[in-house]
Amino acid sequence: MTAPKRKLQSILVTGGSGFIGSNFIRWLFNKPDFTGRIINLDALTYAGNPCNLADIDETWGQSRYFFHQGDITETELVRDIFSQYDIDTVVHFAAESHVDRSIHGPAEFIQTNVMGTFILLEAAREHWRGRDDVLFHHISTDEVYGSLGKTGKFTETSPYDPRSPYSASKAGGDHFASAYFHTYNLPVTISNCSNNYGPYQFPEKLIPLMILNMDAGKPLPVYGDGMNVRDWVHVDDHNDGVWRVIKGGRNGRTYNIGGGNEQHNIDVVKTLCAVYAELKGIDHREIEKLISFVKDRPGHDRRYAIDSTRIRRELGWKHSVSFASGLRRTVRWYLENKDWVETVRTGEYRRWLEKNYEKR
Ligand SMILES: NC(=O)c1ccc[n+]([C@@H]2O[C@H](COP(=O)([O-])OP(=O)(O)OC[C@H]3O[C@@H](n4cnc5c(N)ncnc54)[C@H](O)[C@@H]3O)[C@@H](O)[C@H]2O)c1
C-alpha cells in the first residue's frame, strides 16, 4: 500500500490540555520529523489543565503552538478555527472520559462525545470540500466493544456492545466518524485503545489515585473483588500508535491499540504498593494494609483485552515501554511533581491561565 499524501502541517488537537492530549502534543514536538504547528482547542473542564503544556507554550507559543480555550460543541468557534488556521488534520481527543462520572451524569457525555464529534466532522467536511491531503483522526476506546469472558481479545471487527454511558457516547462518536467516511468520503481514521497510564493523568483514575492516596496514608479503594482485567498501555506507546495511523493509516480504517499486558486491578494496586514502598524504603505490607475493597461499580465490565495485530502488521507499531519500567517512572513522576498535583487539586491553574492568557 502506498502511504497517503497528507499535509500534517496545521493540526487541530482537541482536548490537548487533558491527559493523553497533552502527552501527545509534547511527544510530537519532540519528534524531529514533525515540522507543523498545533492548535489546541480545549474547554478546560475539570480535567483540562494548561499547566500540562506550560513548557511547550514557553518554547513554541504563538509560533508553532496555539492554545484556544473553547468548547467543541460551539459550531461558530470550530468553523473559525478551521478557517483561521487552515486546518489540514484533526486529532480528536476531547471527551468526557470518566466512567463513574458518566453514571452520575450522562448528559454532558452525550453533548461532548457525540454532539461535539458531529460538530467537528461537519466543520471538517465544510472546510475541506473533497480534499484528499487531509485527515480527521478520531480517538476512541476499547470500552465500545463491551466486556470479555475469560478468553479472547477485541479485534477491529468485534461487534460494538457498550455498557456504560461513557462507552455508549464514545461508540456514538465512532459511528459518526465512520459514517462521514462512508457517506461523504471524508478522510477519517479511528483508533480504539485500552487503558492508558503515565504522567499528567487526572487523579480520579486508578493509577494516580492509588499513588496519591498511598502517599497521603489514605485508603486504597478497589472495586468489587479486584479481579476485573484491564490491558494497560503507556501513554507514549498509545501516542506513537496514533501518530503512525495519522501518517500511514488507510482512510476509513480502524486500528486497535493495546498493551498486550492484561492485569487484574488488584495486581496493579499491589504492584504500585511494592514500587512505592521500594522508592520510600519501607515495607510494602504497610502500604498494602491501606487496600480497601468497595462496592462494585454498576455495569462494571469484567475484562478487556486488545488484539493489536493490524497496527503492528500494517504500520510497524510495537511497545517501547514495559509495564514494570513504565509504572515505576509513573510513580516517581507523581511523587516528584507535587506542585502539579496541588494545582490540579485546588484548581490553581485557572489563575495561572488568567495571568498567562489575558494579554493575548
Ligand atoms: N484515558 C484512557 O485510558 C483512554 C483510553 C482509550 C481512549 N481514551 C480516549 O482518549 C481521549 C482522551 O482521554 P484522556 O484520558 O486524556 O481524557 P481527559 O479527561 O484527561 O482529557 C479530556 C480533555 O478534553 C477536554 N474537553 C472535555 N470536554 C470538552 C469540550 N466540550 N470541548 C473541548 N474540550 C473538552 C477537557 O478539558 C480535557 O482537557 C478521550 O477521547 C478518551 O475517550 C482514553
The ligand as a MOL file (V3000), in Angstrom:
LIG
                    3D

  0  0  0     0  0            999 V3000
M  V30 BEGIN CTAB
M  V30 COUNTS 44 48 0 0 0
M  V30 BEGIN ATOM
M  V30 1 N -7.5300 7.5100 29.4780 0
M  V30 2 C -7.6220 6.3410 28.8560 0
M  V30 3 O -7.1990 5.3180 29.3940 0
M  V30 4 C -8.2090 6.2470 27.4760 0
M  V30 5 C -8.1380 5.0340 26.7820 0
M  V30 6 C -8.6460 4.9730 25.4710 0
M  V30 7 C -9.1810 6.0870 24.8890 0
M  V30 8 N -9.2550 7.2610 25.5870 0 CHG=1
M  V30 9 C -9.8170 8.4290 24.8970 0
M  V30 10 O -8.7520 9.3570 24.7530 0
M  V30 11 C -9.2500 10.6950 24.7920 0
M  V30 12 C -8.5160 11.4960 25.8450 0
M  V30 13 O -8.6810 10.8590 27.1220 0
M  V30 14 P -7.9830 11.4530 28.4380 0
M  V30 15 O -7.8250 10.3270 29.3720 0
M  V30 16 O -6.8090 12.2670 28.0530 0 CHG=-1
M  V30 17 O -9.1440 12.3950 28.9700 0
M  V30 18 P -9.0650 13.6690 29.9320 0
M  V30 19 O -10.3750 13.6760 30.6440 0
M  V30 20 O -7.8110 13.6730 30.7140 0
M  V30 21 O -8.9990 14.8930 28.9250 0
M  V30 22 C -10.0790 15.3080 28.1520 0
M  V30 23 C -9.8080 16.7180 27.6840 0
M  V30 24 O -10.9160 17.1240 26.8630 0
M  V30 25 C -11.3100 18.4300 27.2490 0
M  V30 26 N -12.7380 18.5880 26.9540 0
M  V30 27 C -13.7880 17.9440 27.5290 0
M  V30 28 N -14.9390 18.3700 27.0060 0
M  V30 29 C -14.6310 19.2860 26.0610 0
M  V30 30 C -15.3870 20.0770 25.1540 0
M  V30 31 N -16.7180 20.0080 25.1230 0
M  V30 32 N -14.7340 20.9100 24.3120 0
M  V30 33 C -13.3850 20.9850 24.3310 0
M  V30 34 N -12.6200 20.2830 25.1740 0
M  V30 35 C -13.2260 19.4350 26.0260 0
M  V30 36 C -11.0030 18.5130 28.7420 0
M  V30 37 O -10.8810 19.8530 29.1970 0
M  V30 38 C -9.7040 17.7240 28.8280 0
M  V30 39 O -8.5920 18.5630 28.6250 0
M  V30 40 C -10.7570 10.5660 25.0430 0
M  V30 41 O -11.4150 10.6690 23.8090 0
M  V30 42 C -10.9140 9.1710 25.6410 0
M  V30 43 O -12.1840 8.6460 25.3600 0
M  V30 44 C -8.7810 7.3620 26.8600 0
M  V30 END ATOM
M  V30 BEGIN BOND
M  V30 1 1 1 2
M  V30 2 2 2 3
M  V30 3 1 2 4
M  V30 4 1 4 5
M  V30 5 2 4 44
M  V30 6 2 5 6
M  V30 7 1 6 7
M  V30 8 2 7 8
M  V30 9 1 8 9
M  V30 10 1 8 44
M  V30 11 1 9 10
M  V30 12 1 9 42
M  V30 13 1 10 11
M  V30 14 1 11 12
M  V30 15 1 11 40
M  V30 16 1 12 13
M  V30 17 1 13 14
M  V30 18 2 14 15
M  V30 19 1 14 16
M  V30 20 1 14 17
M  V30 21 1 17 18
M  V30 22 2 18 19
M  V30 23 1 18 20
M  V30 24 1 18 21
M  V30 25 1 21 22
M  V30 26 1 22 23
M  V30 27 1 23 24
M  V30 28 1 23 38
M  V30 29 1 24 25
M  V30 30 1 25 26
M  V30 31 1 25 36
M  V30 32 1 26 27
M  V30 33 1 26 35
M  V30 34 2 27 28
M  V30 35 1 28 29
M  V30 36 1 29 30
M  V30 37 2 29 35
M  V30 38 1 30 31
M  V30 39 2 30 32
M  V30 40 1 32 33
M  V30 41 2 33 34
M  V30 42 1 34 35
M  V30 43 1 36 37
M  V30 44 1 36 38
M  V30 45 1 38 39
M  V30 46 1 40 41
M  V30 47 1 40 42
M  V30 48 1 42 43
M  V30 END BOND
M  V30 END CTAB
M  END
